[in-house]
Structures are given as C-alpha cells and as structure tokens.
Amino acid sequence: MSSIRVAERYAKSLLDLSIESNEVKDVYKDMKALKQGLQSSELRNLLKSPIIQSNVKNQILDKLFTSAFQPLTMKFLTLVTQKGRENVLDQIVSAFFELYNEYKGITNVTLTSAIALDKAMVDKIALQLEKSNSTRENVTIETKINPDIIGGYILEFDNKQYDASIRGKFQRLRKELSR
C-alpha cells in the first residue's frame, strides 16, 4: 500500500476519533504543533531511522509532547510508532489538515500579488471566491508578494492556479504570437 494511502487512513481515523470525542479543535492544535516539530531534521531522522526501536521513539515522543498534547493525540502517536508507520508521520499530518479543512468547509488560498494588498481587497477576493462555487464555503487567504509578476495577482488553491498577473498575460501573448 502506498504511503499516501496509509497516511490518509491514519489521518481519517484520527479526525474521526477527535470528532467522536469532541476534541477536534484540540487535536488540530496538536497537529499544528507536531507539524512544527517535524520541521526539525533531528526529529524527522529519528522517526525515519530503522535502527531505533519503536519503544525508544515512543519514549522520546512522550518526553517531547506529553505535557502539551491531548491524551488522544499521544495515544495516536503511540499507535503510529507501534505499527511502524512513524516514517510517514509528516504525510499523516498533511493528510489530517486536508481532511480537517474538508470537514470544516475551508479552502486555503494563496494570493500572490506584486504589491501588498489591503485587507479590504483581500476580503473582496475571498468573498468572490466563496460566491464562485469553486471553493468550499469558507476561504482563508495567505498573501505573498512577488514583484516579478508586475501587477495583478495569482490565486492558487486545490491544485489549481488562476493567473491574472501582467507577467502571465505577457507570457500568454508571447505564446500566441510565436505560433
């Protein structure tokens, strides 16, 4: 079974359990903290190492996270390491966020513009996206600035990209003229 499917199954189980026990918000916070912890190459290497036994990995995870995480999250981490799936923990966390967003009806959008946009403009774009039926009912926008796009903006969400930038228009025009 591919690691992506394994990660999705574990993430779905965690989300389902957190919904059932009414701890979705707390488990979500734990997953955000775990994602941040997995940015450490030492922790990633430790978890992916076939030499280190799962009980040692569990002890280390306990020391790192028990005081900050919910018991449900800690039981989940223990299960993941006992089953030998700690090498896909980063994929499990990513899959959890995707499932959580689907559960909450959230679409994460990246908005890239040449200059910083004011809050009113970002809110207007979010409202248009919500009305478009191409996103879920709630849109959260992360803004980025890239002066290379000259003007306009680029929207990215759900593996789609809408390019309304000047640079994009120039590139499309160049492609048309070169035919």
C-alpha positions in Angstrom: 0.0 0.0 0.0 1.4 3.4 -0.9 2.5 5.7 1.9 -0.1 8.3 0.8 -3.0 5.9 1.3 -1.6 4.8 4.6 -1.2 8.4 5.7 -4.8 9.2 4.6 -6.2 6.2 6.5 -4.4 7.2 9.7 -5.4 10.8 9.4 -9.0 9.9 8.8 -9.0 7.7 11.9 -7.6 10.5 14.0 -10.1 13.0 12.7 -13.0 10.6 13.2 -11.9 9.9 16.8 -11.4 13.5 17.6 -14.9 14.3 16.2 -16.4 11.4 18.2 -14.7 12.6 21.4 -15.5 16.3 20.7 -11.8 17.2 20.7 -11.3 18.4 17.1 -10.1 21.8 18.0 -7.5 20.5 20.5 -6.3 17.7 18.2 -6.0 20.3 15.4 -3.7 22.5 17.6 -1.7 19.4 18.5 -1.2 18.6 14.8 -0.1 22.1 14.1 2.5 21.8 16.9 3.6 18.4 15.6 4.0 19.8 12.1 6.2 22.5 13.5 8.2 19.9 15.5 8.7 17.8 12.3 10.5 20.7 10.8 13.4 19.6 12.9 15.7 17.4 10.8 16.8 15.6 14.0 13.3 14.5 14.9 12.5 13.5 11.3 15.7 11.5 11.1 15.0 9.9 14.4 11.5 8.8 13.4 12.6 7.5 10.0 15.6 5.6 11.4 15.1 1.8 11.1 17.8 1.3 13.7 16.0 2.9 16.6 13.3 0.7 18.1 9.7 1.9 18.3 9.6 1.9 22.1 12.6 4.3 22.2 10.9 6.5 19.6 7.7 6.4 21.8 9.7 7.5 24.9 11.2 10.4 23.0 7.8 11.5 21.6 6.4 11.2 25.2 9.1 13.5 26.6 8.7 16.0 23.8 4.9 16.2 23.6 3.0 14.7 26.6 2.8 17.9 28.5 1.5 19.9 25.5 -0.7 17.4 23.7 -4.1 15.9 24.4 -4.2 12.2 25.5 -5.9 11.3 22.3 -3.1 12.7 20.2 -0.5 11.0 22.4 -2.3 7.6 22.1 -2.4 8.2 18.3 1.4 8.8 18.2 2.0 5.7 20.2 -0.1 3.6 17.9 1.6 5.1 14.8 5.1 4.2 16.2 3.9 0.7 17.4 2.6 -0.1 13.9 5.9 1.1 12.4 4.4 4.0 10.5 6.3 6.8 12.0 8.2 7.2 8.8 5.1 8.7 7.2 4.1 10.9 10.1 4.7 14.1 8.2 2.3 12.8 5.4 -0.2 11.8 8.1 -0.1 15.4 9.5 -0.6 16.8 6.0 -3.5 14.5 5.2 -5.1 15.4 8.6 -5.1 19.1 7.6 -6.7 18.3 4.3 -9.4 16.2 5.9 -9.9 18.8 8.7 -10.3 21.6 6.1 -12.8 19.4 4.2 -14.7 18.7 7.5 -14.8 22.4 8.4 -15.6 23.6 4.8 -12.4 25.6 4.5 -10.4 26.3 1.3 -6.9 27.6 1.8 -5.9 30.0 -1.0 -2.6 31.5 -1.7 -2.8 35.0 -3.2 0.3 36.3 -4.8 0.5 40.0 -5.8 3.2 42.4 -6.9 2.5 44.7 -4.0 0.9 44.3 -0.6 -2.9 44.3 -0.8 -5.0 46.0 1.8 -7.4 43.9 3.9 -10.5 45.2 2.1 -9.1 44.0 -1.3 -8.2 40.6 0.2 -11.7 40.3 1.8 -13.3 41.2 -1.6 -11.3 38.5 -3.3 -12.3 36.0 -0.6 -15.9 36.9 -1.0 -15.8 36.5 -4.8 -14.2 33.0 -4.3 -16.8 32.0 -1.8 -19.6 33.0 -4.3 -17.9 31.3 -7.2 -18.7 27.7 -6.1 -15.2 26.7 -7.0 -14.2 26.7 -3.3 -15.8 25.5 -0.1 -17.9 27.8 1.9 -15.1 29.3 4.0 -12.0 30.8 2.4 -8.8 31.6 4.2 -6.2 33.6 2.2 -2.5 33.6 2.7 -0.9 36.5 0.9 2.5 36.6 -0.7 4.3 39.4 -2.5 6.3 38.7 -5.7 7.3 41.9 -7.6 8.2 39.8 -10.7 4.5 39.4 -11.6 4.5 43.2 -12.4 0.8 43.6 -11.5 -2.4 41.7 -10.9 -2.5 38.6 -8.9 -2.2 34.8 -8.9 -4.6 32.6 -6.9 -3.7 29.0 -6.0 -6.0 26.5 -4.3 -7.0 22.9 -4.6 -4.2 22.2 -7.0 -5.5 24.9 -9.4 -4.0 28.2 -10.4 -5.7 31.3 -11.7 -3.2 33.7 -13.2 -4.5 37.3 -13.6 -1.0 38.8 -13.4 0.6 41.1 -16.0 3.5 38.7 -16.4 1.1 35.8 -17.1 -0.7 37.9 -19.7 2.6 38.7 -21.3 3.6 35.1 -21.4 0.3 34.0 -22.9 0.6 36.8 -25.5 4.2 35.7 -26.4 3.0 32.1 -26.8 0.1 33.3 -29.1 2.5 35.4 -31.2 5.0 32.7 -31.6 2.6 30.3 -33.3 
